[in-house]
Amino acid sequence: MELPLDDLDILIVDDDSPDGTGQLADRLTVEHPERVQVLHREKKRGLGSAYLEGFSRALEAGAKVIIQMDADFSHAPRYIPGMLATLRNCDVVVGSRYVPGGRLDEHWGWGRRMLSKFANTAYARLILRLHVQDVTAGFKIWKKETLLGIDLRRVNSNGYVFQVEMAYLTERLGYRALELPIYFEDRRIGRSKMSLSVKFEAAWRTLQVFQQHGNLTPTDRKR
């Protein structure tokens, strides 16, 4: 809210978080009723459906630009003005860890670094032939027209591969993504939910994404 931006509203999607996030968010809506809203979801239904419901709510409210970001300070708000300026030249801006100038938190262990690097720059990009370097990036700024053209009803992923599917749909439908380097800070509180089963799910789901959307072309944009 301290950013020098006009007409910036905040929508917090609370996916039935057990740590008090929803209650804290509710207090923010009382303190800033004109700028902060909370979308409470009953039962934890997953990252992908949380994003889709948040996107839909923002579009229904008439948003022309939608910023998606994590709420654990891994995505620094200071990058937003520069990303918004870049959006004039593309359809979606990606806050990227893997373009020149992008960095990961120094506290990441080598195993986590190698897994992330492999998943982004080798596995998913090789299978899907993506141009974007950070295919699992969760810090993006979308034009309204891009999300409408993608047609959110096409999106099937509900786990971490949701980001991969969105990146693939963007490129298959001919939308232009530009990456800007960011420093990805490790979460300040809590721990990652990336269990071994989640990692395996992301691997095979990437193959499904290719099978489901591999035939799409720019002519398949939602009109």
C-alpha positions in Angstrom: 0.0 0.0 0.0 3.0 2.3 0.2 3.8 1.9 -3.5 3.3 5.1 -5.5 0.5 3.7 -7.6 -3.0 4.8 -8.2 -6.0 2.5 -8.0 -4.1 -0.4 -6.5 -6.4 -2.8 -4.6 -5.3 -5.9 -2.7 -7.1 -9.2 -2.8 -5.9 -11.8 -0.3 -6.9 -15.4 -1.1 -7.0 -17.4 2.1 -7.1 -21.1 1.2 -8.3 -22.2 4.7 -4.9 -21.4 6.1 -4.4 -22.9 9.6 -1.9 -20.3 10.9 -4.2 -17.3 11.5 -3.6 -15.7 8.1 -7.3 -15.3 7.5 -7.9 -13.5 10.8 -5.0 -11.2 10.2 -6.3 -10.5 6.7 -9.7 -9.7 8.1 -8.2 -7.1 10.4 -6.5 -5.4 7.4 -9.9 -5.1 5.7 -11.2 -3.3 8.8 -8.2 -0.9 8.8 -8.3 -0.4 5.0 -11.8 -1.2 3.8 -11.4 0.7 0.5 -8.3 -1.1 -0.6 -8.1 -4.6 1.0 -10.4 -7.5 0.4 -10.2 -11.1 1.5 -11.5 -14.2 -0.3 -12.0 -17.0 2.3 -12.1 -20.5 0.9 -13.6 -23.4 2.9 -11.3 -26.4 3.1 -7.8 -26.3 1.5 -8.5 -26.8 -2.2 -5.1 -26.1 -3.6 -2.8 -23.4 -5.1 -4.2 -23.6 -8.7 -7.9 -23.2 -7.8 -7.0 -20.5 -5.4 -5.2 -18.5 -8.2 -8.1 -19.1 -10.6 -10.7 -17.9 -8.1 -8.6 -14.9 -7.3 -8.1 -14.1 -11.0 -11.9 -14.5 -11.6 -12.7 -12.2 -8.7 -10.3 -9.5 -9.9 -11.7 -9.7 -13.5 -15.3 -9.5 -12.3 -14.3 -6.4 -10.3 -13.1 -4.7 -13.5 -9.3 -4.9 -12.9 -7.4 -4.0 -16.1 -4.1 -5.3 -14.7 -3.7 -8.3 -12.3 -0.6 -8.8 -10.2 -0.1 -12.2 -8.7 2.5 -12.8 -5.9 3.1 -14.9 -2.8 2.3 -13.4 0.6 5.4 -14.7 2.4 7.8 -11.8 1.2 9.6 -14.1 -1.3 8.3 -11.6 -3.9 9.3 -8.1 -3.0 6.7 -5.4 -3.8 9.5 -2.9 -4.8 9.7 -4.7 -8.2 6.1 -3.9 -9.1 6.5 -0.4 -10.5 9.2 -1.6 -12.9 7.2 -4.6 -13.9 4.2 -2.4 -14.6 6.3 -0.2 -16.9 7.5 -3.2 -18.8 3.9 -4.4 -19.3 3.4 -1.7 -21.9 5.6 -3.8 -24.2 4.1 -7.3 -23.7 1.2 -9.3 -22.5 2.6 -10.6 -19.2 5.6 -9.7 -17.1 7.4 -12.4 -15.2 9.5 -11.8 -12.1 12.3 -14.2 -13.0 15.0 -15.9 -10.9 16.8 -17.3 -13.9 17.5 -14.5 -16.3 20.7 -12.5 -16.0 20.5 -10.5 -12.8 18.0 -12.8 -11.1 19.1 -14.5 -7.9 18.0 -17.1 -5.3 18.3 -16.6 -1.6 21.8 -17.5 -0.4 20.3 -19.7 2.3 19.0 -22.2 -0.2 20.9 -25.5 0.0 22.6 -26.9 -3.1 20.0 -29.7 -3.4 17.1 -27.3 -3.5 19.0 -25.0 -5.9 19.7 -27.9 -8.3 16.2 -29.2 -8.2 14.7 -25.8 -9.0 17.2 -25.1 -11.7 16.6 -28.5 -13.3 12.8 -28.2 -13.1 12.8 -24.7 -14.7 15.7 -24.6 -17.2 15.8 -28.3 -18.3 12.8 -30.6 -17.6 9.7 -28.4 -18.2 11.4 -26.2 -20.8 12.6 -29.2 -22.8 9.3 -31.0 -22.8 7.2 -28.0 -23.5 9.7 -26.1 -25.6 9.1 -22.9 -23.6 11.1 -19.7 -24.2 10.5 -18.3 -20.7 13.4 -19.2 -18.3 11.5 -19.3 -15.0 8.6 -21.6 -15.8 7.4 -22.0 -12.2 7.5 -18.3 -11.4 4.7 -17.1 -9.2 5.4 -13.4 -9.5 3.7 -12.1 -12.6 1.7 -9.1 -13.9 -1.0 -9.9 -16.4 -3.0 -7.7 -18.8 -6.7 -8.4 -18.4 -6.9 -9.2 -22.1 -4.3 -11.9 -21.7 -6.1 -13.8 -18.9 -9.4 -13.5 -20.8 -7.8 -14.8 -24.0 -6.2 -17.7 -22.2 -9.7 -18.6 -20.9 -9.2 -19.8 -17.3 -11.6 -22.7 -17.9 -8.8 -24.3 -19.9 -6.6 -24.6 -16.8 -6.6 -28.0 -15.1 -3.7 -27.9 -12.7 -4.2 -27.5 -9.1 -0.7 -28.0 -7.6 2.6 -26.3 -8.2 2.5 -27.2 -11.9 -0.3 -24.6 -12.3 2.5 -22.0 -13.0 3.9 -24.3 -15.7 0.5 -24.7 -17.3 -0.1 -20.9 -17.3 3.3 -20.3 -18.9 2.6 -23.0 -21.6 -0.9 -21.6 -22.4 0.6 -18.1 -22.7 3.2 -19.2 -25.3 1.0 -21.6 -27.2 -1.7 -18.9 -27.7 0.9 -16.4 -29.0 1.1 -14.0 -26.0 4.4 -12.3 -25.3 6.0 -12.7 -21.9 8.9 -10.6 -20.8 11.1 -11.6 -17.8 12.6 -9.1 -15.4 15.3 -10.3 -12.9 14.3 -10.5 -9.2 16.0 -11.6 -6.0 13.9 -14.4 -4.6 14.1 -14.2 -0.8 13.4 -17.3 1.2 10.1 -17.2 3.2 10.5 -15.4 6.5 8.1 -17.6 8.5 6.9 -21.2 7.9 8.4 -23.8 5.6 7.9 -25.0 2.0 5.1 -27.5 1.1 7.2 -29.1 -1.6 7.2 -32.7 -0.4 8.6 -35.6 -2.5 5.1 -36.6 -3.6 4.4 -33.0 -4.7 7.6 -33.0 -6.8 6.6 -36.3 -8.5 3.1 -35.0 -9.2 4.6 -31.9 -10.8 6.8 -34.1 -13.1 4.1 -36.2 -14.5 1.6 -33.4 -14.7 4.0 -31.5 -16.9 3.6 -34.3 -19.5 -0.2 -34.0 -19.2 0.0 -30.3 -19.8 1.8 -31.0 -23.1 -0.8 -33.6 -24.1 -3.7 -31.3 -23.3 -2.6 -28.1 -24.9 0.1 -29.0 -27.4 -2.2 -28.4 -30.4 -3.3 -24.9 -29.4 -2.4 -21.9 -31.6 -3.1 -18.2 -31.4 -6.3 -18.7 -33.3 -7.6 -20.6 -30.2 -7.6 -17.5 -28.1 -10.9 -16.9 -26.3 -12.8 -14.1 -28.2 
